[in-house]
Amino acid sequence: MEFQNFLHYKFKFSDLIGKAFHEDLPYGDITTEALGVKYIEGKAKLVAKEDLILSGIDLLKEAFLWQEPDTEFRFHFEDGQRVLKSQVICEMKGNLLNFLKAERVALNFVGTLSGIASFTRCFVDLVSHTDTKILDTRKTLPLYRDFFKKAVVDGGGTNHRMNLSDGIMIKENHIRAAGNLKNAVQKVRSNSQKPIEVETTNLDEVKLAVALGVERIMLDNMTNDQMSMALDIIPEHIEVEASGNMNLERVKSVAELGVDFISIGAITHSAPAADISLQFVWN
């Protein structure tokens, strides 16, 4: 399911940015204020210090506008676009002293989100010759899921469940709670009309999931050989998701097996932040 939560995403801006500045400037920027200068109108630019996929423009703009409401922006790139090292992402005009106050909050947002988008694109590029889609997971920093999920889409990935209310996935502990896989599927089906995804860890579970007629089967922590055998068992009308121990070295070979989806928690919980700097233009 592609990112569909843009309205809620927008509503979170003000609260999030306000708290971010309260964290970074609880009693003001005492260094800048100690200079005794109130206003320096000038220009600044945001520069990519490495190749990246841009994400987080909205948060970046709102952060600067929070401190400098008269900021004028001229963006050269949009979310989802590739930016090369040393390219200028954006030019800005306004009170440079207020830019100093906004700099770290703004760059932390755009650097983190661009890092997620860039890491996602690495996986997407490796499977682009197949029909496999790269999925995120719910392994996101609490309260930042909307932003992380959008960054995944900016990187070319596809959103899995946004939350536990968004779809049914029967996992190991659900199966234990119900007694066995058959009971779990039957109980869920008696209480919901939503499509069912089932997590499986071996071929016997795959066979049972097929017999139960679930809509999607997750192959969890299986070897490539095990997944290949599972795919021989699963009919084409049932979607197949591979998960567990997925990395850049392995993802291409898994996609070439013919799975529909590969879910990767690392794209949101372990993506390195992208390096972006704010530079004043003094001449």
C-alpha positions in Angstrom: 0.0 0.0 0.0 1.6 3.3 -1.1 1.8 6.1 1.3 -1.7 7.5 1.7 -1.4 9.4 4.9 -0.3 12.8 3.6 -3.1 14.8 5.4 -2.2 13.3 8.8 1.4 13.8 7.9 0.8 17.6 7.3 -1.1 17.9 10.6 1.9 16.6 12.6 4.3 19.4 11.3 3.5 22.1 13.8 3.6 20.0 16.9 6.7 18.1 15.9 8.7 21.2 14.8 7.6 23.2 17.9 8.9 20.4 20.2 12.1 20.0 18.1 12.9 23.7 18.6 12.0 23.5 22.3 14.6 20.7 22.6 17.3 22.6 20.6 16.6 26.2 21.9 15.0 25.8 25.3 16.3 29.2 26.3 17.3 30.7 22.9 20.5 30.5 20.9 22.8 32.1 23.4 25.8 32.1 21.0 24.0 33.9 18.2 22.2 36.3 20.6 25.5 37.1 22.4 26.8 38.6 19.1 24.5 41.5 19.8 23.4 41.6 16.1 19.7 41.5 15.4 19.4 41.2 11.6 21.7 40.3 8.7 19.8 39.8 5.5 21.6 37.5 3.1 21.5 34.3 1.1 22.3 30.7 1.9 22.3 27.4 0.1 21.8 23.8 1.0 24.5 21.6 -0.5 24.6 17.8 -0.9 27.8 16.5 0.6 27.2 13.1 -1.0 25.0 11.5 -3.7 21.5 11.1 -2.2 17.8 10.7 -2.8 16.0 13.8 -1.5 13.2 13.5 1.1 11.8 15.8 3.7 11.5 19.1 1.8 8.2 20.0 3.6 9.7 19.6 7.1 12.8 21.5 6.0 10.8 24.4 4.8 8.6 24.5 7.9 11.6 24.4 10.2 13.2 27.5 8.5 9.9 29.3 8.3 9.3 28.7 12.1 12.4 30.8 12.9 12.4 33.1 9.8 8.8 33.5 8.5 10.1 35.7 5.6 12.4 33.0 4.2 12.4 32.9 0.4 13.1 29.5 -1.1 14.3 28.4 -4.5 14.4 24.6 -4.7 16.3 22.9 -7.5 15.1 19.4 -6.6 12.0 17.7 -5.4 11.4 14.8 -3.0 12.3 11.6 -4.7 14.9 13.0 -7.0 18.5 12.0 -7.1 21.0 14.8 -6.0 24.7 14.4 -6.7 27.5 15.4 -4.4 28.1 19.1 -4.4 24.9 20.0 -6.1 22.8 22.8 -4.6 19.5 21.5 -3.3 18.0 24.9 -2.4 18.8 28.6 -2.3 17.3 30.7 0.5 17.1 34.4 1.3 16.3 35.9 4.7 17.7 36.8 8.1 20.9 34.7 8.4 20.8 34.9 12.1 17.5 33.1 12.2 18.8 30.5 9.7 21.5 29.7 12.3 18.7 28.9 14.8 16.8 26.7 12.4 19.8 25.0 10.8 20.3 21.9 13.0 16.6 21.0 13.4 16.0 21.5 9.6 19.1 19.5 8.6 18.4 16.7 11.0 15.0 16.2 9.5 16.0 16.3 5.9 19.3 14.3 6.5 17.5 11.5 8.3 14.6 11.3 5.7 17.0 11.6 2.7 19.1 8.8 4.3 16.1 6.5 4.4 15.1 7.4 0.8 18.7 6.9 -0.4 19.1 3.5 1.4 15.7 2.4 0.0 16.7 3.3 -3.5 19.8 1.1 -3.2 17.6 -1.9 -2.6 15.1 -0.8 -5.3 17.8 -0.4 -7.9 19.2 -3.9 -7.2 15.8 -5.6 -8.0 14.7 -3.2 -10.7 15.1 -5.9 -13.4 12.4 -8.0 -11.6 8.8 -7.4 -10.7 9.6 -7.6 -6.9 8.6 -4.6 -4.8 10.7 -3.5 -1.8 8.5 -3.1 1.3 9.2 -1.3 4.6 8.0 -2.5 8.0 6.7 -1.1 11.2 10.3 -0.9 12.6 10.2 2.9 12.7 11.0 5.4 15.5 7.8 5.9 17.4 5.8 9.0 16.3 7.9 9.4 13.2 6.3 6.6 11.1 4.4 8.9 8.7 7.7 10.7 7.8 9.7 7.5 7.5 7.1 5.8 5.4 6.9 8.8 3.0 10.7 8.7 2.7 10.5 5.0 1.7 8.1 6.0 -1.1 10.4 8.8 -2.1 13.1 6.2 -2.4 11.0 4.1 -4.8 9.9 1.6 -2.1 6.4 0.5 -1.2 4.7 0.8 2.2 3.6 -2.3 4.1 1.1 -1.8 6.9 1.1 1.6 8.4 0.0 0.2 11.7 -1.7 -2.7 13.4 -5.1 -1.4 12.3 -4.2 -1.4 8.7 -4.0 -5.0 7.8 -4.1 -8.6 9.1 -0.8 -10.5 9.5 -0.9 -13.7 11.5 2.6 -14.2 13.0 4.1 -16.8 15.3 2.7 -15.5 18.6 -0.8 -15.2 17.1 -0.5 -18.9 16.0 0.6 -19.9 19.5 -2.3 -17.9 21.1 -4.8 -19.6 18.8 -3.3 -23.1 19.3 -2.2 -23.7 15.7 -2.1 -22.1 12.3 -5.4 -23.5 11.1 -7.2 -22.3 14.2 -5.7 -18.8 13.9 -6.8 -18.4 10.2 -10.3 -19.7 10.9 -10.8 -17.5 13.9 -9.6 -14.4 12.1 -11.7 -15.2 9.1 -14.8 -15.6 11.2 -14.2 -12.1 12.6 -12.9 -10.1 9.7 -13.4 -9.9 5.9 -9.9 -8.4 5.4 -7.2 -10.2 3.4 -5.0 -12.4 5.5 -1.2 -12.6 5.4 0.4 -15.5 7.3 4.0 -15.8 8.4 5.6 -19.1 7.7 9.0 -20.5 8.6 9.1 -23.9 6.9 7.6 -25.8 4.0 4.9 -27.6 6.1 3.6 -24.2 7.2 3.6 -23.0 3.6 1.6 -26.0 2.5 -1.0 -25.5 5.3 -1.2 -21.7 4.5 -1.9 -22.6 0.8 -4.6 -25.1 1.8 -6.2 -22.5 4.0 -6.5 -20.1 1.1 -4.8 -17.1 2.6 -4.1 -14.1 0.4 -0.4 -13.6 1.1 2.3 -15.9 2.5 5.4 -14.5 4.2 8.5 -16.7 3.9 10.3 -15.7 7.1 14.1 -16.3 7.6 14.2 -19.0 4.9 17.3 -19.8 2.8 17.1 -19.1 -0.9 16.8 -22.9 -1.5 13.9 -23.1 0.9 12.1 -20.1 -0.7 12.6 -21.7 -4.1 10.8 -24.9 -3.0 8.1 -22.8 -1.3 7.4 -21.0 -4.5 6.9 -24.3 -6.3 4.1 -25.0 -3.7 2.4 -21.7 -3.7 -0.1 -21.0 -6.6 0.2 -17.8 -8.6 -2.9 -16.2 -7.1 -1.3 -16.1 -3.6 1.1 -13.2 -3.1 4.5 -14.1 -1.7 6.6 -11.9 0.6 10.2 -12.7 1.6 11.5 -11.4 4.9 14.3 -11.8 7.4 18.1 -11.3 7.0 17.7 -9.2 3.9 20.7 -7.0 2.9 22.2 -5.4 -0.2 24.3 -8.5 -0.9 21.4 -10.9 -0.9 18.3 -8.9 -2.1 19.0 -9.4 -5.8 19.2 -13.2 -5.6 16.0 -13.3 -3.6 14.1 -11.1 -6.0 15.2 -13.3 -8.9 13.5 -16.3 -7.3 10.2 -14.6 -8.2 8.8 -13.4 -4.9 6.3 -10.5 -5.2 7.6 -8.5 -2.2 10.7 -8.3 0.0 10.2 -6.6 3.3 13.3 -5.0 4.9 13.3 -3.4 8.3 16.7 -2.0 7.9 15.6 0.7 5.4 13.9 2.6 8.3 15.8 1.5 11.4 19.4 1.4 10.1 19.6 3.9 7.2 22.6 6.2 7.6 21.7 9.9 7.5 22.5 11.8 4.3 25.1 14.5 4.6 23.7 17.9 3.7 25.1 21.3 4.8 23.9 24.9 5.1 26.3 27.4 3.6 26.1 31.2 3.7 26.7 33.1 0.5 28.8 36.1 1.6 29.7 37.7 -1.7 
